[in-house]
Amino acid sequence: MPESTVRVTIKLFAAYQEAYGVSELVRQFPGETAVSAVLDDLIAEHPELEKWRELTRFGINLQFVEPDTLLQNGDEVVLVPPVSGG
């Protein structure tokens, strides 16, 4: 029996959007995956984002959440890096 998976939409802003060149990604993760794993995935693909790891906040469905919050199928994940003035 295959392990359950969750499909999430990841909204990208600032440094994340610059690294990927798009404003959102759709990814699948194993069930019982914490939202922080989304960031781990992105940093694995774009190591230059590592400097934002400790500064990034996580949002799911327009609410800020803790890094250990588990993903649900269909969630919209937002990674919020520090925003400079302007």
N, C-alpha and C positions, 0 to 999 in steps of 0.2 A: 504494500500500500504506500503510495507516494506521500511524502511529508507535505503538510499543508503549506501553502504559500500565501503571502499577502502582496497585493499590487498597490503601490502608492504613487501619487504624483508629487514630485519634489519641485517646489518653487525656488528659483535661484535669484539672488540679489547680489549687487555689488561685486566683490571679488569672485564669488562663485559663478555669477553670470558671466563675468569677464573670462574666467578660465574655460568655461564650456561654450561660450558664444551663443547660448540659448537661454530663454527665461524659465523653461521648465523641462524636467525629465520624468519619464515614467519607468519605474523599476519594480522588480519582484524580489522579495526577501522570504526566507523561511518563516513559518509561523513562530510566534514567541520571540520575535526580533525587537530589540529596543531601538528607539529612534536614533540613539547615538551611533548605531551601526550604519545609518545612512551617511553620516559625516565620515565615518571610517572608510566607506566605499569611495566617496568622492576624493578624499585625500590620497587613497591608494592610486587612483587614476591621475590625480594632479597633485603631486607632492608639494608644490609651491603653496598649496592651501594650508599646509601644516601649521603655519604661524597663526592661523585664525582659530585653531582647534579649541583652545581654552577660552576664547572670547565669544564664541558663537552661542546664541540661544536657540532653543528649539521650539517650534510651534506646530501643533497639529490641529487642523480644522479651525484656524483663527484663534487658538488659545495657546498661550505659552505653557510648556510642559517641562518636566524634569527629563534629563538625558536617559533615564532608565524606563521611561514610559514605553509600553509595548505598542507596536504598530498594529492597526486593524486594517483589514482589506478595504480599499477605497479611500484611505486617509489622504488628506492633502498635507504634506509636510513642508514647513518653511524653515529654512536655515537663515538665521538673522545675524549677520556679522556686524561688527561695530560700524556705525555710519559716521563718516566725517562730516563736519559742518557744511552748511550750504542751504 
